[in-house]
Amino acid sequence: MYAGTFSIVARDAANGMCGVATSSRMPAIGSLTVFARADAGAIATQALINPLLGADGLELLRSRPAEEVLREVLEADPDADARQVAMVDRQGRVAAHTGPQTHPWSGHLLGDGYAVAGNILTGRATLEAMAERFESAEGPLDRRLLAALEAGQAAGGDRRGRQSAALYVHSGHPYPYLDLRVDEHPDPVAELRRVHGVAERELLPFVEALPTREHPAGTFHRLLEADLG
């Protein structure tokens, strides 16, 4: 599937979390383009989407730098010229590829611990706005990723229109810290913001109390105490 998409991948140097935020004029973009694990990094694979670049790349990122991994997965891809990939490894090193056959406007920008990429965009301003907003945003990684996505949409986004968006953050446990998707909506980034607000209030306290390898019982008692108090 050829998907005009704008995305950001990033690592939080303070806590090691990795994540992706993305939006596109195709349904359910988060089901195919988003890959992240704190012990490896984060990848967005788009344009003529090849999910194997995300799956295979994420496995390689567990032990190798982003630039080397990107080169290897593209060398094994017969249609690399039609792919767009952005990745960050667990050390915060970034790499990206925009194939010459991706539809204009297409391109990518690399920053300190993050990369933004997009194709079939209204213009370069979409990525510049995302990069600027991510660098200036404060708070946890999920808020900064979402802020960058909103900035990209406000600057133009996908020139064909709007349909879906996703936000995925991994903190190092066998399950995601946050996995939010808007699969079909006339204003998906705005809807993702609404869903994120609900998740901050009602989901993340529960996620943060879940069992972990270090604390197999979790910390649900704190939630119960707060409810009863």
Legacy VTK file of the C-alpha trace (Angstrom):
# vtk DataFile Version 3.0
C-alpha trace
ASCII
DATASET POLYDATA
POINTS 229 float
0.000 0.000 0.000
1.382 3.438 -0.983
0.649 5.715 1.948
1.291 9.431 2.062
2.270 9.841 5.680
4.074 12.120 8.118
5.765 10.570 11.137
8.190 11.166 13.974
10.320 8.554 15.738
12.134 9.449 18.947
13.941 8.245 22.046
13.726 9.927 25.442
17.275 10.165 26.764
16.022 10.707 30.312
14.223 7.371 30.696
14.994 5.292 27.585
11.429 5.269 26.252
11.052 5.022 22.474
8.037 5.935 20.388
6.381 6.848 17.105
3.602 9.238 16.128
2.131 9.166 12.629
-0.789 10.307 10.499
-1.935 9.569 6.957
-4.688 9.752 4.357
-5.225 6.015 4.542
-7.078 3.986 7.167
-5.403 2.332 10.145
-1.903 3.630 9.426
-0.779 2.558 12.891
-1.359 -1.105 12.078
1.416 -1.226 9.470
3.923 1.559 9.927
4.676 1.780 13.684
7.379 -0.242 15.459
9.066 0.487 18.809
10.797 -1.238 21.701
12.801 0.513 24.391
15.570 -2.117 24.211
15.950 -1.538 20.464
14.551 1.773 19.219
11.701 2.986 17.044
10.915 2.752 13.333
8.342 4.241 10.974
8.080 2.520 7.592
5.954 4.324 5.008
5.433 5.386 1.359
5.172 2.000 -0.429
4.907 0.359 2.984
7.023 -2.671 3.768
6.284 -3.769 7.365
9.254 -6.146 7.230
11.554 -3.131 7.360
10.038 -2.321 10.737
9.946 -5.863 12.101
13.406 -6.876 10.890
14.927 -3.492 11.596
13.683 -3.449 15.171
15.279 -6.817 15.848
18.616 -5.633 14.410
18.493 -2.398 16.391
18.800 -4.370 19.619
22.528 -4.757 18.953
23.478 -2.414 16.104
23.383 1.326 15.302
20.563 2.863 13.302
22.598 3.834 10.250
23.989 0.318 9.857
20.573 -1.292 10.342
18.926 1.008 7.818
21.544 0.185 5.223
21.158 -3.562 5.763
17.357 -3.706 5.586
17.293 -1.539 2.453
19.928 -3.680 0.736
17.620 -6.676 1.209
14.572 -4.826 -0.166
13.990 -5.069 -3.948
11.869 -1.883 -3.946
13.977 0.295 -1.667
13.634 3.263 -4.041
9.893 3.377 -3.285
10.273 3.137 0.509
10.564 5.723 3.223
11.968 4.717 6.604
12.924 6.664 9.721
14.537 5.076 12.763
16.192 5.819 16.070
18.208 3.286 18.041
18.371 2.787 21.803
21.363 5.113 22.033
19.455 7.929 20.323
21.294 7.641 17.005
19.039 8.320 14.020
18.872 7.401 10.343
16.337 7.851 7.563
15.784 7.010 3.901
13.507 8.651 1.365
13.585 6.714 -1.895
13.684 8.622 -5.203
10.411 6.979 -6.271
8.416 8.264 -3.285
5.717 10.755 -4.285
6.394 14.469 -3.754
6.682 16.330 -1.591
8.795 13.813 0.268
11.793 14.016 2.550
13.132 13.648 6.073
14.962 15.600 8.769
17.255 14.237 11.484
17.586 15.728 14.958
19.069 14.919 18.345
17.395 11.622 19.277
14.581 11.943 16.739
13.779 11.876 13.033
10.787 13.138 11.054
9.776 11.907 7.621
6.916 12.336 5.207
5.710 11.808 1.663
2.839 13.160 -0.448
3.008 16.213 1.811
1.962 19.789 1.149
5.633 20.685 1.562
8.774 20.700 3.654
7.081 22.994 6.180
5.253 19.993 7.630
8.500 18.361 8.743
10.106 21.605 9.835
7.129 22.351 12.072
7.270 18.857 13.567
10.973 19.121 14.330
10.673 22.586 15.845
7.726 21.609 18.008
9.327 18.398 19.259
12.478 20.242 20.263
10.558 22.930 22.146
7.885 20.711 23.737
8.113 19.737 27.387
6.810 16.784 29.356
6.856 13.030 28.779
7.659 11.522 25.398
4.038 10.780 24.471
3.061 14.440 24.881
6.029 15.645 22.847
5.362 13.181 20.031
1.716 14.182 19.881
2.616 17.872 19.913
4.946 17.314 16.956
2.229 15.476 15.052
-0.220 18.322 15.681
2.335 20.829 14.415
2.826 18.820 11.249
-0.900 18.678 10.611
-1.266 22.423 11.225
1.542 23.080 8.738
-0.168 21.105 5.975
0.334 17.383 6.535
-0.690 14.886 3.861
-1.743 16.860 0.761
-4.488 14.318 -0.032
-6.330 14.887 3.233
-6.780 13.207 6.611
-7.913 9.758 7.727
-5.932 8.027 10.494
-3.303 8.623 13.169
-1.412 6.648 15.802
0.765 7.139 18.869
2.899 4.311 20.253
5.355 4.476 23.167
7.350 1.614 24.682
9.019 1.803 28.091
10.852 -1.539 28.259
8.230 -3.969 29.554
6.833 -6.809 27.396
3.762 -4.652 26.718
3.473 -1.073 25.388
3.306 1.925 27.655
0.854 3.587 25.284
-0.727 2.300 22.068
-3.387 4.660 20.708
-4.924 4.586 17.238
-7.540 6.528 15.341
-8.173 4.276 12.370
-10.760 6.293 10.411
-11.796 9.843 11.227
-12.252 13.165 9.383
-9.783 14.862 11.762
-7.626 12.034 13.124
-4.887 14.048 14.822
-7.422 16.096 16.765
-9.242 12.887 17.696
-5.943 11.335 18.767
-5.437 14.311 21.070
-8.866 13.705 22.625
-8.197 9.993 23.098
-4.785 10.771 24.574
-6.409 13.037 27.145
-8.708 10.198 28.194
-5.757 7.800 28.332
-3.746 10.144 30.558
-6.581 10.259 33.071
-7.968 6.732 32.896
-5.413 4.398 31.308
-1.859 5.432 32.180
-2.332 5.199 35.976
-3.464 1.607 35.406
-0.568 0.853 33.017
1.920 2.218 35.525
0.500 -0.160 38.166
0.707 -3.290 35.986
2.915 -6.251 36.960
6.498 -6.057 35.746
9.431 -8.464 35.812
10.827 -6.564 38.802
7.452 -6.317 40.603
5.309 -9.317 39.574
2.353 -8.235 41.707
2.287 -4.716 40.324
1.227 -1.754 42.432
-2.547 -1.952 42.110
-2.891 -1.384 45.846
-1.946 2.243 45.303
-4.836 2.677 42.866
-7.218 1.031 45.303
-6.000 3.232 48.133
-6.462 6.322 45.988
-10.013 5.250 45.031
-10.959 4.474 48.622
-9.295 7.592 49.927
LINES 1 230
229 0 1 2 3 4 5 6 7 8 9 10 11 12 13 14 15 16 17 18 19 20 21 22 23 24 25 26 27 28 29 30 31 32 33 34 35 36 37 38 39 40 41 42 43 44 45 46 47 48 49 50 51 52 53 54 55 56 57 58 59 60 61 62 63 64 65 66 67 68 69 70 71 72 73 74 75 76 77 78 79 80 81 82 83 84 85 86 87 88 89 90 91 92 93 94 95 96 97 98 99 100 101 102 103 104 105 106 107 108 109 110 111 112 113 114 115 116 117 118 119 120 121 122 123 124 125 126 127 128 129 130 131 132 133 134 135 136 137 138 139 140 141 142 143 144 145 146 147 148 149 150 151 152 153 154 155 156 157 158 159 160 161 162 163 164 165 166 167 168 169 170 171 172 173 174 175 176 177 178 179 180 181 182 183 184 185 186 187 188 189 190 191 192 193 194 195 196 197 198 199 200 201 202 203 204 205 206 207 208 209 210 211 212 213 214 215 216 217 218 219 220 221 222 223 224 225 226 227 228
